[in-house]
Amino acid sequence: MLIHFDSDVGEFTMAGDAAVQLIKMTGHSGTVPSALLAADIPAAVARLREAVDNAPLPPPPTDDAEEREYVPLKRRAFPLIDLLERAAKAGADVMWDRA
């Protein structure tokens, strides 16, 4: 499953599991489809940044294949944080749905 994020300030698509995890970190229920209203975005970004900064590190990989596949949570969160911050500045809502 893929999740597509859309706003007046931009859009992108992300793998569903990671997207739902990040959505929940904003304080949202993780429901798909759904949205964050512009007024709620600054608090959601703050919660997401804090959750990403405090996320536990994964266990070390057991072989080379796992090491190549691992993408840090902070890197996965970057597109959503960027979109939310741009939306907050523009006073725009952010919506998401299955792609």
Sine and cosine of phi, psi and omega as CSV:
sin_phi,cos_phi,sin_psi,cos_psi,sin_omega,cos_omega
0.00,0.00,0.62,-0.78,0.09,-1.00
-0.88,-0.47,0.52,-0.85,0.06,-1.00
-0.90,-0.44,0.76,-0.65,0.02,-1.00
-0.96,-0.27,0.84,-0.54,0.06,-1.00
-0.99,-0.13,0.67,-0.74,-0.06,-1.00
-0.62,-0.79,0.64,-0.77,0.03,-1.00
-0.42,-0.91,0.24,-0.97,0.08,-1.00
-0.90,0.43,-0.29,0.96,-0.05,-1.00
-0.98,-0.19,-0.04,1.00,0.02,-1.00
0.39,-0.92,0.03,-1.00,0.01,-1.00
-0.39,-0.92,0.36,-0.93,0.10,-1.00
-0.27,-0.96,0.23,-0.97,0.01,-1.00
-0.84,-0.54,0.61,-0.79,-0.07,-1.00
-0.66,-0.75,0.42,-0.91,0.09,-1.00
-0.84,0.55,0.67,-0.74,-0.13,-0.99
-0.86,0.52,-0.72,0.69,-0.04,-1.00
-0.88,0.48,-0.73,0.68,0.01,-1.00
-0.91,0.41,-0.66,0.75,-0.02,-1.00
-0.88,0.47,-0.73,0.69,-0.01,-1.00
-0.90,0.43,-0.65,0.76,0.05,-1.00
-0.85,0.53,-0.72,0.70,-0.01,-1.00
-0.93,0.36,-0.65,0.76,0.05,-1.00
-0.85,0.53,-0.70,0.71,0.02,-1.00
-0.89,0.45,-0.55,0.83,0.02,-1.00
-0.92,0.39,-0.34,0.94,0.06,-1.00
-0.98,0.22,-0.18,0.98,-0.07,-1.00
0.98,-0.19,-0.01,1.00,0.03,-1.00
-0.99,0.13,0.34,-0.94,-0.02,-1.00
-0.93,0.37,-0.37,0.93,-0.06,-1.00
1.00,-0.07,0.13,0.99,0.01,-1.00
-0.89,0.45,0.66,-0.75,0.07,-1.00
-0.78,-0.63,0.84,-0.55,0.03,1.00
-0.99,0.16,0.36,-0.93,0.06,-1.00
-0.18,-0.98,-0.23,-0.97,-0.05,-1.00
-0.33,-0.95,0.29,-0.96,0.21,-0.98
-0.90,-0.44,0.79,-0.62,0.06,-1.00
-0.97,0.24,0.48,-0.88,-0.06,-1.00
-0.78,0.62,-0.66,0.75,-0.04,-1.00
-0.91,0.41,-0.42,0.91,-0.04,-1.00
-1.00,-0.04,-0.17,0.99,-0.13,-0.99
-0.93,0.38,-0.69,0.73,-0.02,-1.00
-0.84,0.54,-0.67,0.74,0.03,-1.00
-0.93,0.37,-0.60,0.80,0.01,-1.00
-0.91,0.42,-0.65,0.76,0.03,-1.00
-0.90,0.43,-0.68,0.73,0.01,-1.00
-0.88,0.48,-0.69,0.72,0.02,-1.00
-0.90,0.43,-0.67,0.74,0.00,-1.00
-0.90,0.44,-0.72,0.69,0.02,-1.00
-0.86,0.50,-0.70,0.71,0.01,-1.00
-0.90,0.44,-0.69,0.72,0.00,-1.00
-0.90,0.44,-0.67,0.74,0.01,-1.00
-0.92,0.40,-0.69,0.73,0.00,-1.00
-0.90,0.43,-0.50,0.86,-0.05,-1.00
-0.98,-0.19,0.09,1.00,0.00,-1.00
-0.92,0.40,0.66,-0.75,0.03,-1.00
-0.92,0.38,0.52,-0.85,0.06,-1.00
-0.96,0.27,0.55,-0.83,0.02,-1.00
-0.95,0.31,0.33,-0.94,0.08,-1.00
-0.90,0.43,0.43,-0.90,0.01,-1.00
-0.88,0.48,0.55,-0.83,0.00,-1.00
-0.90,0.43,0.50,-0.87,-0.02,-1.00
-1.00,-0.06,-0.27,0.96,0.08,-1.00
-0.45,-0.89,0.10,-0.99,-0.06,-1.00
-0.89,0.46,-0.58,0.81,-0.03,-1.00
-0.89,0.46,-0.71,0.71,0.01,-1.00
-0.91,0.42,-0.61,0.79,-0.01,-1.00
-0.89,0.45,-0.65,0.76,0.00,-1.00
-0.93,0.37,-0.52,0.86,-0.08,-1.00
-0.99,0.14,-0.35,0.94,-0.09,-1.00
-0.96,0.28,0.78,-0.62,0.10,-1.00
-0.86,-0.51,0.85,-0.52,-0.04,-1.00
-0.85,0.52,0.56,-0.83,-0.01,-1.00
-0.83,0.55,-0.63,0.78,0.00,-1.00
-0.87,0.49,-0.63,0.78,0.02,-1.00
-0.95,0.32,-0.63,0.77,0.04,-1.00
-0.90,0.44,-0.56,0.83,-0.07,-1.00
-0.98,0.22,-0.35,0.94,-0.12,-0.99
-0.80,0.60,-0.75,0.66,-0.03,-1.00
-0.88,0.48,-0.61,0.79,0.00,-1.00
-0.94,0.33,-0.68,0.73,0.04,-1.00
-0.87,0.49,-0.70,0.71,0.01,-1.00
-0.87,0.49,-0.73,0.68,0.00,-1.00
-0.89,0.46,-0.70,0.72,-0.01,-1.00
-0.90,0.44,-0.65,0.76,0.01,-1.00
-0.91,0.41,-0.66,0.75,0.05,-1.00
-0.91,0.41,-0.62,0.78,0.03,-1.00
-0.91,0.42,-0.64,0.77,0.02,-1.00
-0.88,0.47,-0.69,0.73,0.01,-1.00
-0.90,0.44,-0.57,0.82,-0.05,-1.00
-1.00,-0.02,-0.10,0.99,-0.06,-1.00
0.93,0.37,0.56,0.83,-0.06,-1.00
-0.96,-0.28,0.51,-0.86,0.11,-0.99
-0.98,0.19,0.33,-0.94,0.10,-0.99
-0.81,-0.59,0.81,-0.59,0.00,-1.00
-0.89,-0.45,0.37,-0.93,0.08,-1.00
-0.56,-0.83,0.44,-0.90,-0.01,-1.00
-0.39,-0.92,0.20,-0.98,0.08,-1.00
-0.91,0.41,0.66,-0.75,0.00,-1.00
-1.00,0.03,0.00,0.00,0.00,0.00
